[in-house]
């Protein structure tokens, strides 16, 4: 994707949590600075949905979901996670979806994942997931 959320090493001291920005990978420059991590992540995703390479992404290569859908994301051969799919963008190697995690990193910005790593969950699977007990952290 063209735009990325990045930690800004030049952010003024004492400006936490606003140490992030949006980086343009094509132009190699900042597009926005002084954002929180989640804000930078969603701004970068929306810009990447609209723009690719040197210009605008064609409308038929970008999809925004008005209502996000639950998907199962394959993280490794033995690990999957439940996530919300918010938007799609077509790249040279196929469709990529922007997802936010519901389990491991619920407060962090999302990420792009290739469509081959995602499976839409049925309503029954979503209900079963929502009834599970919360995952305990190691310290609790």
N, C-alpha and C positions, 0 to 999 in steps of 0.2 A: 504494500500500500504506500501511497505517496507521502502521507502525513503520519507522524509518530508522536506519541506522548513521550516527553523526555524530562529527566531531572535537570534542572538548570544550575550548573555549578557557580554561575555568576550572580545568583539571586542574593539580594542584600541580607546580611545577617539579621536575625530577629524577625524575618518576614514569614516564618513558618505559619501555616502549612503551605504557603504559596511559593514553593520552590520548583514548580513544574512549568512546562510550556509545551507548545506545539511546534515541531520541527518539520520543515519541508525537505524531504529527502532529495528531490530533484534540484532545487535551487541551493541546497546546503545552507539554509538560513532559518532563523526563528520567524514564525508567523505570529505567535502570541507568547507572552511570558507572564509570570506572576500569577499562575493558576494553581489550584489544588490538583493533586494527582487525578482524582475522578473527573474533574472538569476538563483537564487537559486531554484525558483519554476520550471522552465523548466528543469534544471539539475536533480532535484529530480524526475520529471515525467518521463524523459527518462530512468533514472536508474531503476525506478519502472516498466517501461515497459519491461526492459531486465531481471530483477532479481525479484524473489519472494522467501520468506522464506530463507532457507539456500543456495539456488542455482539459476541456470538460469531458467528463465521462458521458457517453451516449445514454439517453433515457432508458433504452432497452437493456442496458448493462448495470442498472442500479435499481434496487427495490427497497423501500422502507416499509416496515410492518407497523401499521397503526396500533395493533395489539400484538406485543411480543408473544412468541410461542415457546413452550417448553421443549427442549431437545436434550438428548443424551449425547455427550461429547466423549469420544474415545481419546483419552489422554495418553495411554500406553496399552499394549496388548492385554494387560491384566487390570486396567483401571479406567473407569468411566466416571463422569460427573454430570449432574443435572445443571442445565444453564437455560437462560432466556435468550432467544434469537431475536435481534432487533432490526437488522437490515442485511441485505445481500449486495455484493458488488462482483461483477465479472472481471476476472483477470485473465492473462494468457493461459494459465493452467486450469481454468475452470472457475466456478462460483465459490466465493468466500463469504461466510456469514460473520457478523459482529455479534458476539455473545457476551453476556455477563454471567458470572458464576452465582449459584445459589447456596453452595455448601462451603467450599474451602476458602474462597476469597469474596465474601458477599459485599464488602465495602470498597473493593478495589475496582478500577476501571476495567472494562472488558477487553477482549482481544478478538482478532480476526482468526478464523479457523476454516480450513478447506471443507467443502460440503461432504467429502468422502468420510470425514471424521464425525459427522453428525447424523442423528436419527431422531425424527420427530416422535415425541412421546404421545401415547394415546391418553384419553381422558382418565381411564382407569389407572394408568401408570402415574399420572400427575396426582390423582387422589391418594394413591398408595404412598407416594413420596411425601406429600404434605402431612400425612398422618404419622410418619416416622418420628421417633424421638430425635431431638436436636443432637448434633455431633458435639461431643465434649472435647475441649482442648486438653492438651497434655497437662497443664498446670491445675486443672479444676477437678 
